[in-house]
Amino acid sequence: MIAKQPRRTMGFGEQDEDFIKKLAGDIGCHYSKANERTYNLNKFNSDIQGEMGVFAWVHKEDRDYFWVATRKIWVEQAKAKVLSGRKMAGINCFPRDIQHAEDSVCLNIKDDYQKTVRVLSMINKSSLA
C-alpha cells in the first residue's frame, strides 16, 4: 500500500549512490545522475542523453525514502503484456496509480521494493520505453 504521494525531493548524498547502484542491479539496468535531485534508470550504458534509453527517474524525499517515476503508458503496456499471457510471472506487481503528472506513475520503494523492481524490470526488458 502506498502511504503518501511524493511531493518534494531532496538532494542525493554520496552514500545514496550505493542504493541506486543496488536498485539498478536488481532491475538489470544502468543508471546515471541527472542532477542533484534525480537519478535516471537507463536501458543502455551511454553518456549521450538520447542513447541512454531512460525509462524511469529516482527521487529522494526523505533520509530513507526513495520513489521512482515512470510513464503511465509504459506501465499500462507492460501490464497488457502480462495479461495477454506473454509474461505470467509477477502479474500482481503493478502499483496503484498516484498521479504526479497526468502521464506518470510513482512507485514507492519503501513500501514494496520487490514490486517496484518487478515493474521496472518488465519495462526495461521490453521495447516500450
C-alpha positions as CSV (number, residue, x, y, z in Angstrom):
1,M,0.0,0.0,0.0
2,I,1.3,3.4,-0.9
3,A,1.2,5.6,2.2
4,K,1.7,9.1,0.7
5,Q,2.1,10.9,-2.6
6,P,5.7,12.1,-3.1
7,R,5.6,15.9,-3.1
8,R,9.1,17.2,-2.7
9,T,12.6,16.0,-3.5
10,M,15.9,16.5,-1.8
11,G,19.5,16.2,-2.9
12,F,21.3,12.8,-3.0
13,G,24.4,12.3,-0.9
14,E,27.3,10.2,-1.9
15,Q,26.0,7.3,0.2
16,D,22.8,7.2,-1.8
17,E,24.6,6.1,-4.9
18,D,25.1,2.7,-3.3
19,F,21.3,2.3,-3.1
20,I,20.8,3.5,-6.7
21,K,23.5,1.0,-7.8
22,K,21.7,-1.8,-6.0
23,L,18.4,-0.8,-7.4
24,A,19.8,-0.7,-11.0
25,G,21.5,-4.1,-10.4
26,D,18.2,-5.7,-9.2
27,I,16.4,-4.3,-12.2
28,G,19.1,-5.2,-14.6
29,C,19.7,-1.7,-16.0
30,H,22.2,1.2,-15.9
31,Y,21.9,4.4,-14.0
32,S,23.2,8.0,-14.3
33,K,22.9,11.1,-12.2
34,A,20.6,13.6,-14.0
35,N,21.1,16.3,-11.4
36,E,21.4,16.8,-7.6
37,R,17.8,15.6,-7.1
38,T,17.3,12.9,-9.7
39,Y,19.0,9.7,-11.0
40,N,18.0,8.2,-14.3
41,L,17.4,4.5,-14.8
42,N,18.7,3.7,-18.3
43,K,18.4,0.7,-20.7
44,F,21.8,1.4,-22.2
45,N,25.2,2.4,-20.8
46,S,25.9,5.6,-22.7
47,D,27.0,9.2,-22.0
48,I,24.8,10.6,-24.8
49,Q,21.4,11.6,-23.4
50,G,19.5,10.4,-26.5
51,E,21.1,7.0,-26.5
52,M,20.6,6.1,-22.8
53,G,17.1,4.8,-23.1
54,V,15.9,6.5,-19.9
55,F,12.8,4.7,-18.6
56,A,12.5,5.9,-15.0
57,W,13.6,8.6,-12.6
58,V,14.6,8.0,-9.0
59,H,13.9,10.8,-6.4
60,K,14.7,11.1,-2.7
61,E,12.1,12.6,-0.5
62,D,13.5,11.9,3.0
63,R,16.6,10.3,4.5
64,D,15.4,6.7,3.8
65,Y,12.5,7.3,1.5
66,F,13.0,7.0,-2.3
67,W,10.4,6.9,-5.0
68,V,10.5,6.2,-8.8
69,A,8.5,7.9,-11.5
70,T,7.9,6.4,-14.9
71,R,5.5,6.9,-17.7
72,K,2.0,5.6,-17.1
73,I,1.7,4.3,-20.7
74,W,4.8,2.1,-20.2
75,V,3.3,0.6,-17.1
76,E,0.0,0.0,-18.9
77,Q,1.7,-1.6,-21.9
78,A,3.8,-3.9,-19.7
79,K,0.6,-4.8,-17.8
80,A,-1.2,-5.6,-21.0
81,K,1.7,-7.9,-22.0
82,V,1.3,-9.7,-18.7
83,L,-2.4,-10.1,-19.0
84,S,-2.1,-11.3,-22.6
85,G,0.0,-14.3,-21.2
86,R,3.4,-13.3,-22.6
87,K,4.8,-13.0,-19.1
88,M,2.7,-14.6,-16.4
89,A,5.2,-14.2,-13.6
90,G,4.6,-11.1,-11.5
91,I,1.0,-10.5,-12.6
92,N,0.2,-8.7,-9.4
93,C,3.2,-6.4,-9.4
94,F,1.7,-3.2,-10.7
95,P,1.4,-0.2,-8.4
96,R,-1.7,1.8,-7.7
97,D,-1.6,5.0,-9.7
98,I,-0.5,8.0,-7.8
99,Q,-0.6,10.9,-10.2
100,H,2.4,13.2,-10.0
101,A,1.6,14.4,-13.6
102,E,-1.1,13.2,-15.9
103,D,1.1,10.8,-17.7
104,S,3.3,9.4,-14.9
105,V,3.1,6.8,-12.2
106,C,5.0,6.9,-8.9
107,L,6.3,3.7,-7.4
108,N,7.0,3.7,-3.7
109,I,10.2,1.8,-3.0
110,K,9.8,1.9,0.8
111,D,6.5,0.0,1.0
112,D,7.3,-2.7,-1.6
113,Y,10.8,-2.7,-3.1
114,Q,10.3,-6.0,-4.9
115,K,7.1,-4.9,-6.6
116,T,8.9,-1.8,-7.8
117,V,11.8,-3.9,-9.1
118,R,9.4,-6.2,-11.0
119,V,7.5,-3.4,-12.7
120,L,10.7,-1.6,-13.7
121,S,12.4,-4.8,-14.9
122,M,9.4,-5.5,-17.2
123,I,9.6,-2.0,-18.7
124,N,13.4,-2.3,-19.0
125,K,13.3,-5.6,-20.8
126,S,10.5,-4.5,-23.1
127,S,10.7,-2.3,-26.1
128,L,8.1,0.1,-24.6
129,A,10.4,2.8,-23.3
